[in-house]
Amino acid sequence: MKLRTGAYSALLALSLSAAPAMALDQIALPDEAQFPESIAISENGDIYTGSVTTGHIVRLPAEGSEPVIFVEGGTNGAISIGGLLLSPQEDILYACSSDLGLNQFSGTAAPGLLAFDIESGDLTARWDLPGGGLCNDLVQAADGTIYVTDSFVPRILALKPGADAFETLLQDERFTGDGFNLSGIALLGNSLIVAKFNSGQFYSIDLDAAPNVTAKEITLDQPIIAPDGMRALSTNQLIATSAAGALAKLEIEGNKARVTMLDHPLNGPTSLVLHQGKIYVTEGQLDKLSGEKPKQFTIAIIPQ
């Protein structure tokens, strides 16, 4: 699906109001990884990030050697790269690819989830989103099921181990709206937590109720502007990026959450991952997609 006119309006309006900031510690990204949307890190410290404009997935080796293009944009249907996730065995990198109309590969493949072999970079599997949509972010449960948020179609998709196609876990009209809707996703206990980018709403889905799952809105004690990437901290805590330039910690009890905004201003954060006591945050600066391209894209490193 090509990007519709004005689809980034919410992101532009919110992120442009935040002053750019420099983190205490950063990793400079090569131009091949411009406008990064997501991040994954292996146990040994190899970093993977993808670009929504080049379609590349870039690997930054832990030993500090030069970054390499792990997957070339335009190959195997890689158009604009969104959510990234390493398998538990770290032998597969899962990547969301969607068509945002931002590069020459637009129109060449359907939006979907791609799986790449870590050793070779070869595509091992591909699952298209049924009927199109936007593959935004993903999480994998202990039983191997992968859950994906769709930003353009009001649904959460499920891919069971060995399945050839996605199933719809939940479709809910509350997930509709202008621009980008469902964004980040995390697993707390046996409940999925999803964020809605354009409204700042959070929902909880109890997987124990399957197949009759429903979404319950979580009431926040203070708003989070444009929530995007999320990671679980514990069975009832998670951390999320705000496109307005911040990180938010949520402590969830039932259908309520206490929000703590962390004192680490960021430049257009899009996603994060936790590694060895630190938070690695992609500063995607997606608010600048329609303007002058930033001179540098970075991953901020913040103490957890």
URGI-V616784 format. One record per residue. N is the residue number from 1. RES is the residue in one letter. PSI is psi in whole degrees, -180 to 180 (none if undefined). D_CENTER is the distance of its C-alpha to the mean C-alpha in whole Angstrom. Layout:
N:RES:PSI:D_CENTER
N:RES:PSI:D_CENTER
This chain:
1:M:127:18
2:K:152:19
3:L:127:17
4:R:148:20
5:T:128:22
6:G:3:21
7:A:-23:17
8:Y:11:16
9:S:-44:19
10:A:-43:17
11:L:-45:15
12:L:-48:18
13:A:-37:20
14:L:-42:18
15:S:-32:17
16:L:-21:20
17:S:-12:22
18:A:128:20
19:A:136:22
20:P:144:21
21:A:158:21
22:M:128:22
23:A:163:20
24:L:-34:23
25:D:133:22
26:Q:156:20
27:I:122:19
28:A:134:20
29:L:148:18
30:P:164:20
31:D:-25:20
32:E:-20:18
33:A:29:15
34:Q:150:15
35:F:61:13
36:P:138:10
37:E:-26:6
38:S:174:5
39:I:146:8
40:A:147:10
41:I:132:14
42:S:168:17
43:E:-34:19
44:N:-2:22
45:G:4:19
46:D:133:18
47:I:137:15
48:Y:134:13
49:T:156:11
50:G:160:10
51:S:137:12
52:V:-13:11
53:T:-39:15
54:T:-24:17
55:G:-1:15
56:H:154:15
57:I:125:14
58:V:140:16
59:R:131:17
60:L:104:18
61:P:146:21
62:A:-31:22
63:E:0:25
64:G:6:25
65:S:174:26
66:E:142:25
67:P:150:21
68:V:151:21
69:I:112:20
70:F:-42:18
71:V:129:18
72:E:134:19
73:G:140:18
74:G:-15:20
75:T:143:21
76:N:29:20
77:G:19:18
78:A:111:16
79:I:-78:15
80:S:122:12
81:I:127:9
82:G:-124:6
83:G:141:4
84:L:145:7
85:L:129:9
86:L:143:13
87:S:160:15
88:P:-34:18
89:Q:-7:20
90:E:31:18
91:D:-10:20
92:I:137:17
93:L:119:14
94:Y:140:12
95:A:131:10
96:C:133:9
97:S:134:11
98:S:166:12
99:D:101:15
100:L:4:15
101:G:29:18
102:L:-4:18
103:N:-179:20
104:Q:-9:23
105:F:-5:21
106:S:134:20
107:G:0:22
108:T:-14:22
109:A:156:20
110:A:156:18
111:P:143:15
112:G:-178:14
113:L:129:12
114:L:146:14
115:A:127:16
116:F:139:17
117:D:129:20
118:I:-36:19
119:E:-44:23
120:S:-22:24
121:G:4:20
122:D:148:22
123:L:127:20
124:T:-23:21
125:A:159:20
126:R:137:18
127:W:112:17
128:D:148:17
129:L:124:16
130:P:121:19
131:G:10:21
132:G:-167:18
133:G:-156:15
134:L:114:11
135:C:104:9
136:N:-63:6
137:D:167:4
138:L:157:7
139:V:152:10
140:Q:130:13
141:A:170:16
142:A:-29:19
143:D:2:21
144:G:-8:19
145:T:134:17
146:I:131:14
147:Y:135:12
148:V:137:10
149:T:141:9
150:D:120:11
151:S:-20:11
152:F:-26:14
153:V:133:16
154:P:73:17
155:R:160:16
156:I:128:14
157:L:153:15
158:A:135:16
159:L:108:17
160:K:155:20
161:P:130:21
162:G:-2:23
163:A:149:22
164:D:-13:23
165:A:160:21
166:F:151:18
167:E:155:20
168:T:114:19
169:L:-45:19
170:L:131:19
171:Q:130:20
172:D:126:20
173:E:-17:21
174:R:-15:20
175:F:7:17
176:T:166:18
177:G:-179:19
178:D:146:19
179:G:-132:16
180:F:132:12
181:N:-108:13
182:L:136:10
183:S:-97:7
184:G:159:6
185:I:141:8
186:A:162:10
187:L:117:14
188:L:112:17
189:G:-123:20
190:N:31:20
191:S:135:18
192:L:138:15
193:I:126:13
194:V:150:11
195:A:147:11
196:K:113:12
197:F:-50:11
198:N:-20:15
199:S:-15:17
200:G:12:15
201:Q:151:16
202:F:145:15
203:Y:150:16
204:S:135:18
205:I:115:18
206:D:110:21
207:L:-19:21
208:D:-17:24
209:A:-1:25
210:A:144:24
211:P:5:25
212:N:58:26
213:V:151:23
214:T:162:22
215:A:128:20
216:K:126:21
217:E:139:20
218:I:126:20
219:T:122:22
220:L:144:21
221:D:-8:24
222:Q:150:23
223:P:153:20
224:I:119:16
225:I:126:16
226:A:62:13
227:P:143:10
228:D:-106:7
229:G:145:5
230:M:150:8
231:R:145:10
232:A:138:13
233:L:-34:16
234:S:-165:19
235:T:-12:20
236:N:14:20
237:Q:143:18
238:L:166:14
239:I:139:13
240:A:150:10
241:T:151:10
242:S:126:12
243:A:-16:12
244:A:-3:16
245:G:36:16
246:A:171:16
247:L:145:14
248:A:134:15
249:K:129:17
250:L:129:17
251:E:113:20
252:I:128:21
253:E:111:24
254:G:-125:25
255:N:24:23
256:K:153:23
257:A:135:21
258:R:126:23
259:V:132:20
260:T:118:21
261:M:126:20
262:L:146:19
263:D:62:22
264:H:84:20
265:P:139:19
266:L:162:16
267:N:90:16
268:G:53:13
269:P:143:11
270:T:-34:7
271:S:171:6
272:L:163:8
273:V:151:10
274:L:133:14
275:H:119:17
276:Q:50:20
277:G:10:20
278:K:156:18
279:I:122:15
280:Y:122:13
281:V:124:11
282:T:126:10
283:E:83:12
284:G:-25:11
285:Q:43:14
286:L:-14:13
287:D:-16:16
288:K:12:18
289:L:-35:17
290:S:6:20
291:G:-153:22
292:E:130:24
293:K:134:21
294:P:151:21
295:K:-27:23
296:Q:139:20
297:F:146:17
298:T:162:16
299:I:120:14
300:A:142:16
301:I:121:17
302:I:138:18
303:P:139:21
304:Q:none:19
